[in-house]
Amino acid sequence: MTRGTALLLVAAALVVLGTDPAFAQCAMCRRALQSPEGQHMIGAFRSGILFLLAAPFAVFGTVATLAVRRFRRTPGAGGDEPAR
């Protein structure tokens, strides 16, 4: 194991083990989210996050599919051509 790898592992361990749980809400926000209306809002927020994540994955999947299809359709792809 090189010195750089060991240092990276120690730094990663300190970051993971040295952090406190982060509660990024004030007491009023926490109390509001514990109500039934707040639970509904949390569910809507999570659904919105998943909806917004779907667009980049759809674009990447479309581009990757088109690239693979084009690569497979191209004759001689992969270096099968004789050298000139």
Backbone hydrogen bonds, N-H to C=O, Kabsch-Sander energy under -0.5 kcal/mol:
donor,donor_aa,acceptor,acceptor_aa,energy
6,A,2,T,-2.1
7,L,3,R,-2.4
8,L,4,G,-2.2
9,L,5,T,-2.3
10,V,6,A,-2.3
11,A,7,L,-2.4
12,A,8,L,-2.5
13,A,9,L,-2.3
14,L,10,V,-2.2
15,V,11,A,-2.1
16,V,12,A,-2.5
17,L,13,A,-2.8
18,G,14,L,-1.9
23,F,21,P,-0.7
24,A,22,A,-0.8
25,Q,23,F,-0.6
30,R,26,C,-2.3
31,R,27,A,-2.1
32,A,28,M,-2.2
33,L,29,C,-2.3
34,Q,30,R,-1.0
35,S,32,A,-0.9
39,Q,35,S,-2.1
40,H,36,P,-1.8
41,M,37,E,-2.1
42,I,38,G,-2.4
43,G,39,Q,-2.1
44,A,40,H,-2.2
45,F,41,M,-2.3
46,R,42,I,-2.4
47,S,43,G,-2.1
48,G,44,A,-2.3
49,I,45,F,-2.0
50,L,46,R,-2.1
51,F,47,S,-2.3
52,L,48,G,-2.5
53,L,49,I,-1.9
54,A,50,L,-1.2
55,A,51,F,-0.8
57,F,53,L,-1.3
58,A,54,A,-2.4
59,V,55,A,-2.4
60,F,56,P,-2.6
61,G,57,F,-2.6
62,T,58,A,-2.3
63,V,59,V,-2.5
64,A,60,F,-2.7
65,T,61,G,-2.3
66,L,62,T,-2.5
67,A,63,V,-2.3
68,V,64,A,-2.4
69,R,65,T,-2.5
70,R,66,L,-2.3
71,F,67,A,-2.4
72,R,68,V,-2.4
73,R,69,R,-1.7
74,T,70,R,-1.5
77,A,74,T,-1.2
79,G,76,G,-0.8
80,D,76,G,-1.0
81,E,76,G,-0.5
